[in-house]
Amino acid sequence: MNDKAKRALLARIQHRIRVSRLNVRSGIEIDRSTYIARSAMIQIDTDGCVLGGRVLVSGGVTISDGVIIAPYGGIIEIGANAYVGPYCVLYGHGGLAIGRNTMIGAHTIILPANHGLTRVDRPMNSQGLTKKGIAIGEDVWIGAGCKILDGVHIGNGTVIGAGAVVTRDIDAYSIAFGVPAKVAGRRHGFPMANVSEQTADTLPPGMLLEGGPSQLL
Ligand SMILES: CC(C)(COP(=O)(O)OP(=O)(O)OC[C@H]1O[C@@H](n2cnc3c(N)ncnc32)[C@H](O)[C@@H]1OP(=O)(O)O)[C@@H](O)C(=O)NCCC(=O)NCCS
C-alpha cells in the first residue's frame, strides 16, 4: 500500500470513528454510510448544555463542512442520499423532515420556530416560541443562501432558487424564488435550456469519493 492509499485508509477509519462517536450520544442515529465533514456539528448536548431532541440521518447522506444541526427538542430527519451543503444551519424546534435525494445549497438556514412577539411589555426572548415544523419533500433542490421559515411544506421535485426566503408552502415540481419566494413556473416548461447529464464534476463533495460515501466505512 503506497502513502496516498495509507492516508486515504486512515481518513476513512477516522471518519468511521467520528460517526461511531456521534452515535453513542443520546438522540443521534446516523447511518454508517453517511459522510459527515469533520467541522460539521450536531448540537444536542454541546459543552454540557443539553439542548435535547433527535437527529436521524439515513444512508448515503452528505453533511458538508461547517454545517450546524441543532434540534432544540425537535426531531430532524434527513432522508437517504440527501446533500447538505457547506455552512447550512438546520434547526429542529417544531420538527424538520428532509426527503430522500434532496440537495440543500451552501449557507441555507432552515428555521422551524418563531419567537412570540405579541406583547410589548416583555422581552421577546421570554414570550416562548411557536413551532409548526417544516417538511421538505424528496428530490428537492434548494439553492444557496435560502431561508426556509416555520410551517412551510415544500413538495417533491421542487426547485427553490438561490437566495429565496420561503414563507409559504410550495407545490411539488414547482420552481420558486425571490423574497418572499413565489412560484415562477413548473419544471416542465421553465427555461433551464442547458440541462446536461450529471457528471462526477457536478456531484456533491461526499459523492466524489471513489465508490461513494460508503467507501468511508
Ligand atoms: C432557479 C434557477 C435554477 C433557475 O435557473 P434558469 O432556468 O437557468 O433560470 P434563468 O437564469 O433563465 O432565469 C429565469 C428568470 O428567473 C430569474 N431568476 C432565476 N433565478 C433566480 C433567483 N434565484 N432569484 C431571483 N430571480 C431569479 C432570472 O433573473 C430570470 O428573470 P427574467 O426572465 O426577468 O430575466 C437558478 O437561477 C438558481 O437559483 N439556481 C440555484 C443555484 C445554486 O444555488 N446552487 C447551489 C449549489 S447546490
The ligand as an SDF file (V2000), in Angstrom:
LIG
                    3D

 48 50  0  0  0  0  0  0  0  0999 V2000
  -33.8180   28.8630  -10.0780 C   0  0  0  0  0  0  0  0  0  0  0  0
  -32.7460   28.5260  -11.1020 C   0  0  0  0  0  0  0  0  0  0  0  0
  -32.4670   27.0100  -11.0710 C   0  0  0  0  0  0  0  0  0  0  0  0
  -33.3040   28.9240  -12.4850 C   0  0  0  0  0  0  0  0  0  0  0  0
  -32.3230   28.6890  -13.4450 O   0  0  0  0  0  0  0  0  0  0  0  0
  -32.6090   29.0380  -15.0130 P   0  0  0  0  0  0  0  0  0  0  0  0
  -33.6710   28.1740  -15.5470 O   0  0  0  0  0  0  0  0  0  0  0  0
  -31.2950   28.9920  -15.7070 O   0  0  0  0  0  0  0  0  0  0  0  0
  -33.2490   30.4620  -14.9580 O   0  0  0  0  0  0  0  0  0  0  0  0
  -32.7950   31.7990  -15.7220 P   0  0  0  0  0  0  0  0  0  0  0  0
  -31.4030   32.1600  -15.2980 O   0  0  0  0  0  0  0  0  0  0  0  0
  -33.0830   31.6020  -17.1560 O   0  0  0  0  0  0  0  0  0  0  0  0
  -33.7760   32.8710  -15.1100 O   0  0  0  0  0  0  0  0  0  0  0  0
  -35.1370   32.9810  -15.4810 C   0  0  0  0  0  0  0  0  0  0  0  0
  -35.6540   34.2370  -14.7950 C   0  0  0  0  0  0  0  0  0  0  0  0
  -35.7350   33.9870  -13.3910 O   0  0  0  0  0  0  0  0  0  0  0  0
  -34.8950   34.9330  -12.6710 C   0  0  0  0  0  0  0  0  0  0  0  0
  -34.2170   34.1710  -11.6050 N   0  0  0  0  0  0  0  0  0  0  0  0
  -33.5900   32.9810  -11.7480 C   0  0  0  0  0  0  0  0  0  0  0  0
  -33.1170   32.5580  -10.5580 N   0  0  0  0  0  0  0  0  0  0  0  0
  -33.4460   33.4970   -9.6620 C   0  0  0  0  0  0  0  0  0  0  0  0
  -33.2220   33.6130   -8.2680 C   0  0  0  0  0  0  0  0  0  0  0  0
  -32.5780   32.6570   -7.5810 N   0  0  0  0  0  0  0  0  0  0  0  0
  -33.7140   34.7000   -7.6460 N   0  0  0  0  0  0  0  0  0  0  0  0
  -34.3810   35.6700   -8.3300 C   0  0  0  0  0  0  0  0  0  0  0  0
  -34.6270   35.6040   -9.6740 N   0  0  0  0  0  0  0  0  0  0  0  0
  -34.1550   34.5310  -10.3240 C   0  0  0  0  0  0  0  0  0  0  0  0
  -33.9230   35.4550  -13.6930 C   0  0  0  0  0  0  0  0  0  0  0  0
  -33.4530   36.7230  -13.3290 O   0  0  0  0  0  0  0  0  0  0  0  0
  -34.7720   35.4600  -14.9380 C   0  0  0  0  0  0  0  0  0  0  0  0
  -35.6240   36.5790  -14.8820 O   0  0  0  0  0  0  0  0  0  0  0  0
  -36.0130   37.3860  -16.2320 P   0  0  0  0  0  0  0  0  0  0  0  0
  -36.7810   36.4120  -17.0640 O   0  0  0  0  0  0  0  0  0  0  0  0
  -36.8270   38.5320  -15.7160 O   0  0  0  0  0  0  0  0  0  0  0  0
  -34.7170   37.7820  -16.8590 O   0  0  0  0  0  0  0  0  0  0  0  0
  -31.3990   29.2490  -10.8230 C   0  0  0  0  0  0  0  0  0  0  0  0
  -31.4670   30.6050  -11.1720 O   0  0  0  0  0  0  0  0  0  0  0  0
  -30.9170   29.1500   -9.3710 C   0  0  0  0  0  0  0  0  0  0  0  0
  -31.2740   29.9400   -8.4920 O   0  0  0  0  0  0  0  0  0  0  0  0
  -30.0770   28.1170   -9.1240 N   0  0  0  0  0  0  0  0  0  0  0  0
  -29.5370   27.8490   -7.8340 C   0  0  0  0  0  0  0  0  0  0  0  0
  -28.0180   27.6130   -7.9360 C   0  0  0  0  0  0  0  0  0  0  0  0
  -27.4560   27.2830   -6.5910 C   0  0  0  0  0  0  0  0  0  0  0  0
  -27.6730   27.9820   -5.6060 O   0  0  0  0  0  0  0  0  0  0  0  0
  -26.7400   26.1710   -6.4670 N   0  0  0  0  0  0  0  0  0  0  0  0
  -26.1960   25.7720   -5.1850 C   0  0  0  0  0  0  0  0  0  0  0  0
  -25.4240   24.5060   -5.2880 C   0  0  0  0  0  0  0  0  0  0  0  0
  -26.4440   23.0940   -4.8560 S   0  0  0  0  0  0  0  0  0  0  0  0
  1  2  1  0
  2  3  1  0
  2  4  1  0
  2 36  1  0
  4  5  1  0
  5  6  1  0
  6  7  2  0
  6  8  1  0
  6  9  1  0
  9 10  1  0
 10 11  2  0
 10 12  1  0
 10 13  1  0
 13 14  1  0
 14 15  1  0
 15 16  1  0
 15 30  1  0
 16 17  1  0
 17 18  1  0
 17 28  1  0
 18 19  1  0
 18 27  1  0
 19 20  2  0
 20 21  1  0
 21 22  1  0
 21 27  2  0
 22 23  1  0
 22 24  2  0
 24 25  1  0
 25 26  2  0
 26 27  1  0
 28 29  1  0
 28 30  1  0
 30 31  1  0
 31 32  1  0
 32 33  2  0
 32 34  1  0
 32 35  1  0
 36 37  1  0
 36 38  1  0
 38 39  2  0
 38 40  1  0
 40 41  1  0
 41 42  1  0
 42 43  1  0
 43 44  2  0
 43 45  1  0
 45 46  1  0
 46 47  1  0
 47 48  1  0
M  END
$$$$
